[in-house]
Amino acid sequence: MDNKTIVENISRELNLKKDEVKKLMTTFCSQLADSCINGDVFVAPGFGQFEPRKKSERLATHPSSGKRLLIPPKLTICFKPSAILKSRIQK
């Protein structure tokens, strides 16, 4: 499902203008990103939680040349679905 379809569906269901829904979605994504950048867990009730995790630097070997490379540390986000979402998907 693309962004346009999501906006249309939410707009229709909540009786809001498409511009309002786009602004809500942008704000939601911004809050999620800010929370994860600060190292906080972001919980969306009924949907799941987004948890930032720091991966430390590591050594890897390039598959074709065999050279060893140092991969820098990075921040990743792990998503854990809620029990409600899991049960809705399984039905």
N, C-alpha and C positions, 0 to 999 in steps of 0.2 A: 504494500500500500504506500503510495507516495504522499508527500506533504499536502498537496492540493486536495486529495481525497479525504485525508484526515480532517483538514480544516472544514471542508464541506459537511462531513458527517457530524462533527461537533457543533457546528453552526446550526444545522438543522435540528439536532437533538436538544440543544439548550436555547434555541430561539435567539441567538446572538448574531450580530453582523460578522462577516468573515474577517474584517479588519480587527475586530475585538478579539476573536479567537486567535488570530495570528499573533497579536500582542501578548495574549495569555501564554501561548506556546513559547514565544521568545523569552518571556520573563521566567517561565518554568525552567527552560534550558539554561538560562543565565544563572539562576539560583542553584541549579544542580552543579554547574561548572564551578561557581564560586565556592560552594560547599566542599567539593572534592579538592580544589586547589588549596583550601585551608586545612585539609587533612581530616575533615569531618565526614561522618557517614550520613548520607542523604536517604531518608526513608519516605517512601510514597505509600501510604496505607492502602492495602488491597492490591498493590502492584508489586512492590519489592523494595530492596535497598541497594544503593550504590555505595560501594566501599573503595576508597582509594588505597592502593598498595604501592609501596616503594620497592622497586627491583634494584638490587645493588649491581655494581659493575661486574662483568664476568669476561672470561676469555672464551673465544670461539675460534673454530678453524674454518677457513673459507673452503667450500667443497671442491672447487676446481683447481685452485692454486696450492692449497694446503697451508697457506700462511695463517699464522695466528693473529687474531684481531682482538682488541679490547673494546667491548661493547659498553658504552657509558650507562650510568644509572638512569632510571626513568620512573615516572609515575604512571601507573595503570589503574583502570577502574574495573572492579569486579561487580557483577550484578547477581544478586540472590533473589529469586522470585519468592513472593509471599505464598503461604499455603492456599489462600483464596485463588490466586492466579493459577497455581499448579492444578487445583481441583477443576477450575473452569476449562483449562486446556485439555485435561484428561477426559472430560465428558464429551 
